[in-house]
Every structure is written in structure tokens, then in C-alpha cells.
Amino acid sequence: MSEGTIIAPQGTCVAPEGTVTAPEGTVTMHAPGTGTKATGLDDGDPALVSSGSEADIYKVQFNGETCAMKLYKDGHAPNKKVFPYLRKLHGKGLIAEVLSTGVKDGREYEIMHWYPCGSAAKYNFKGQSSEILSIILKIALALDKCHKAGIIHKDVKPANILITDDTFWTCELCDFGIADVLTDGKVSTKQARTPIYAAPELYNPKNAVARIDGQDIFQITPAADFYSLGMTAICLWMGEKEFLGKEQDLAVTKLTTGIKAPADMPDNLREIVNGLLEKNPARRFKLEDLANYLGEGEVGEYALRLYTDPLSDPVFNTDMDSPDYLGTPPRIAILFNELYKWFRLDSYPCPIEDRKLAGLILSSFENFEESYMEVFFDGKESVFSEQLDWMRYCCDWESDDNRRKAGPQDGMTRLEISIMKTIRGFGYTPEYTFEDSGETITTLDEIHNAKGDRKAALRKGLKGWLAVQFHENPFEDLSEKGRYEELLEQYLDEIHEIDPLADESLRFRQAKNKVLDIYRHQLFVVEKNWKKTRAQTIIGLVLMVPPLLFVAFGAAPALKIGAAIVALLDCIFFFFQKSVFSVGKNELLPPSTEQLRTDPLYYAFNNEKTFNSSIETQLKDSDMEWWKDDIKIRRKRLILMTFITLLYMFIAAGVDAKIDSRNSNVEQTETVEDNGEVQ
């Protein structure tokens, strides 16, 4: 926020305390320049700051604090009838308070806080509509407080507006020297002390009720103060010098055509100023009209509070037990909810007139630390400490808690979630309004029956609203392990139902299917290798049968020994392998909840090109390579053993044939010999 140019120190201010004798600690002072030391002052003469027709202003040290002293000149004094009424406004803010009052040597004085920024009259606000609007709305609130307390100021002007802080342009209404007490909402008075800012009813003969000492007495209402506020806005915009010396012409214009806001004034400020400058007091803007201009109902009233001071009480009523108290968290959430709709929907009107302020509030959700709302809540931590902590938590996406969990990573969706989650945590049900149909929903059942374009709504803030219905619901119990991931999956299911081609939903399903595919593939690979291993083992056993038969039934010892050797080799080759039994299907556990849900959820929201699941490590590459090598070795040995077995069978068959031939020859020889002997 830009600052005005400071030209000189503070203006004057007069405030309450109805005492006419100086209490303990008050300043006692003679005429200026006498050098008389006053009680309560530090050493050193007070410094004269300014001198006017009715009083001198001094900068003094009073009870160890730098203060301002207003010392009335002879013949001038504040209206003491208003003191009891002003006393009711102590501690309410926006109205300058008096620390001490008294009378010395016939001159009355008041001591109040010192504000180095000075009065609004000392600044150049040309072209600074936001700053002017901020000041005008704060003083409107101060005037409303005065009127409700039973007094009318009668001299609202830039010089009587003290700037207490030139960052947020906090200010206080001061100088109640000609203020008066209202009777039945009216007061009879002479014409205003400062003609430029006087309301037209002070010039209308119809309003004259009496004539005293040659002066007409007019009857006015609190509406006259709001007219002066409108003139104050014009003078802040273009400078008071534009009207000096033209008071008579100005009075005629006020009564005839009326004063209009300058054409170069921005629309929002110009319309408010024109409302304040309405000739007819009955139609003139008052505080309620200003609030309604800023937004409907409670939203407008709270928006007006935001204009006052982020470090002060933001409500009309400071009684938190009152049903009229506006600063409750649910009512703050109403404003956030309306701002959210305005932010995401092109056709939705901004709930507060000043879009700069609306932007400041919304930007607080992007970077909460040292933001507008952080300063706002921190300044009232005794009232809003829980809300301060909650909004800080909702906006802190770099926290350990948020970094550990899966979920949306893009900044826009996170901003939407921050706003919706804050609203829900403040005790108000977040709403979503469809731009095409105008429907407003608050529950999941309503969205299922909505006529609006839900797919388009996903790009207009619906994702943030949906998140708070599931995994980001502040009232959901997430203590049970896996509950957050379960709700996040439901969130993606809801998005998938609305738009089956939504990127995060597709990525989640692709990753989940890949986990199942990997598991099924692992089962297939294990089963395939086991079939090969079993087949090889069966063949090896079959190859052992012939040698074992020879061992059991072979006639020749050599054949038995050879068969035993072949069977032993076959046994060694096939049953003393390094991994006869590798991985069994029962060792391949089905995908865990983490593998089937958590890993795909992380993948759904990140920028990874490919999905890698921890289930892939279940079937170790080293085991599989070992097993494949084992199958290759078995195959080679199977070929070798088949050759050896066939060779043995061939040799055994040859040996058997030779033995049979030899036995046949022996039998023939014996037969011949037997035949010879017979002959």
C-alpha cells in the first residue's frame, strides 16, 4: 500500500474525561513562554507544534510518555456536556482518547496520545483511492459509534482525523470541541465552524428553528456528519485549497444541484462519496448503506470491519457473547467462502467492493506468513489464537505432515484446499456454485444430482471442494493407519466418476493395474520355471530307471557296476544342484495395501514418467537368474545324461549280445562233444 507524503506533524484532537479540576499526574501550565514547570512533565519546556484560532498544540513528556497537549485559548473551551457520552467509548477504538484534562489560569487543556504520523490533512492522497476509502470507512464506523452513544461531532474534516499508522492507514476521529448531545436523534446548532464540510441542511432556511444573537439556529441529525465525511473524501482526493475562498458559492451548489464526486475518482469511491453527499438527509448514506455497498448482509458488514484496522477489533460490537457479534470464526468463513467463489468463477461478483483488499485476503492463503490475514489474526491472538494456528496449518504445504502424504501437488489445487479447509475448520460448511447453472451445493449427494457441468467445474475449483469432503476433511479421524489413503482413493474415484479422463485418476488406475500385472506375471514366471524344473526332474528319474533295472536284474557284475555308476551320475546331476528348489508360488505374497494403494497414490500426483512398485523386489532378479541358469545347466546335463544312458544301453546291449553269443557257442560245442562220445 502506498503512503501519502508527510508534510507536517500531528493535527489537534480533543477527547473525553469530564473533570474540570486536574487529577493526580495532570499538567499544570501557565501561559506559553513563562517557563513554568508543570507537574507530571519531564525536564524541558514543551514544544509548540501548531497554533490555531481556538487552541495551541504542544508536544510534551507526560509521566514518561510522549504526548500531545491541547491548550485552549481564552474564550474557548470544549462542550463538557459530551464528556459523559464520550467516556462510554473509551477502549472501543477509532476515537481519540484523552489521558488527562484540567484548567489552569483560566485556560482548559487536554492531554492525549502523540501520533507522529499527524492528521490526514498533512498527507497528499491525490490518486490514492484505496487509502482514502480505507480512511473514510474507518471514520464512518467511528461516527456510527458516536451517534449510537448519543453525540454528534459537527466538525468532521481531514484535520480532525489522526493517522495512527500509515501502513494500514489506521486512524482516529478527534477534536470534539464543538460536538453536541443528541436529543431524540436531533440537535439544534449554529452553522458549522468549517463551512467547506457543512451539510446543506445547515444552509436551508426551512431547517432554522430559532435566531440567537443574529445567528440562525438549525436543526440537524447525524446525517450531517456523514455529509461532512463525503466532503472530507473529496478534499483528500483533490485538496482543500480547491474550495478555499469559494464557501459562499459552495453553499449555493449544495442547496441546488448538489456536490458531485470528481469524474476522475474511481467508480467504487465515487459512488460511495455521491451517496454521502446526497442532499436529502433521509436518503444519505450511513454506515449500514456503506456496508451493504461493500457486500450483502454479514459479508458487507465484515468487509467493512476489514477496512478498519487489522490490529484492532474488527466488529461493531466488542461483546463476544452478543448475538450481534460479527467476528466469530463461522462469519469470517462466510467471507472466505464468497471470496473463493469470486476467485474461481468468472461471473461471480466480488463480495467486497475493494478488489485490492479481496486480493490481499486471498493471497494470504498462498503465503500465510506476514500476510494480511496473518497480521489480522496475530493482532487479536487472545481472541483468534486457534484460528491463527488453524489457518497457518492449512496453508503450510511444506510441513512434515504434508510432505509425507500423497495428494495434489499443483499450486492451484493446494490453494483451493487451503481455502476450503480453513472454511470447514472455522465451523462453516464450504459451498460450491456451478457457473453455468448457478446451483450451489454443500454435500456429495447434491453434486451427484447437480445439473451443472461437473467436468468443467473440476477446472473451476471443484477439486478443492471435493478434497475437503474426503481426505482433507478436518473432522475426519485419520488416526487409523491407512485411513487417509483410503479417503484419498475415494476422492480419486469421485473425480473418475465425473471425468474418466482426469489425469490423476488415470495415473492411479494405471499404477494399480500395473501392480496386479506384475504380481500375475511373477506367478506366471514362477509356474513356468517350476514346470521346466519338474519336467527335467521327471526325465532325470526316467533316465535312472534302465540303469537301476540293470542293477537289480543285470546278470553280469560289470553291467551292474556300470548301471550303478550311471544312476549315481544321474542323481548327482539332478538332485545335488545349487537351487533344486527355488521360489514357490506360496512365497509370492499378494500385493499389500501399501503396494496396491499407497504407491499408486503417490504416482497419481507426481510427475514421474514411469511407475515403479515395491512389489517388483518380491521376485529377486538374482534368484531368477540363478534359477534360469540352473534350468540351462540341467538341460545340458539332461542331454549329456541321455547320451550316457543311451551309450550305456548300447554298450549293455552289445555286452549282452556278446555274452549271449558266447553262451550259444559253448552250448553248441558241448552238444557236438556229447554227440561224438555217443557215436
CORVEN-V889378 format. One record per run of one state. SS is the DSSP state (a for helix, b for strand, c for the rest). FROM is the first residue (numbers start at 0). TO is the last residue. If there is no record, write none. Layout:
SS&FROM&TO / SS&FROM&TO
This chain:
c&0&39 / b&40&40 / c&41&45 / b&46&50 / c&51&53 / b&54&61 / c&62&63 / b&64&71 / c&72&78 / a&79&86 / c&87&93 / b&94&94 / c&95&96 / b&97&103 / c&104&105 / b&106&112 / c&113&117 / b&118&118 / a&119&121 / c&122&127 / a&128&148 / c&149&149 / b&150&151 / c&152&156 / a&157&159 / b&160&164 / c&165&168 / b&169&172 / c&173&178 / b&179&180 / c&181&181 / b&182&182 / c&183&184 / b&185&188 / c&189&193 / a&194&196 / c&197&198 / a&199&201 / c&202&203 / a&204&206 / b&207&211 / c&212&213 / b&214&219 / c&220&221 / a&222&237 / c&238&238 / a&239&241 / c&242&245 / a&246&254 / c&255&265 / a&266&275 / c&276&285 / a&286&293 / c&294&295 / a&296&307 / c&308&327 / a&328&343 / c&344&353 / a&354&362 / c&363&370 / a&371&377 / c&378&379 / a&380&394 / c&395&398 / a&399&403 / c&404&409 / a&410&424 / c&425&430 / b&431&432 / c&433&438 / b&439&440 / c&441&442 / a&443&447 / c&448&452 / a&453&466 / c&467&481 / a&482&497 / c&498&501 / a&502&552 / c&553&555 / a&556&574 / c&575&583 / a&584&586 / c&587&591 / a&592&604 / c&605&612 / a&613&616 / c&617&619 / a&620&677 / c&678&678
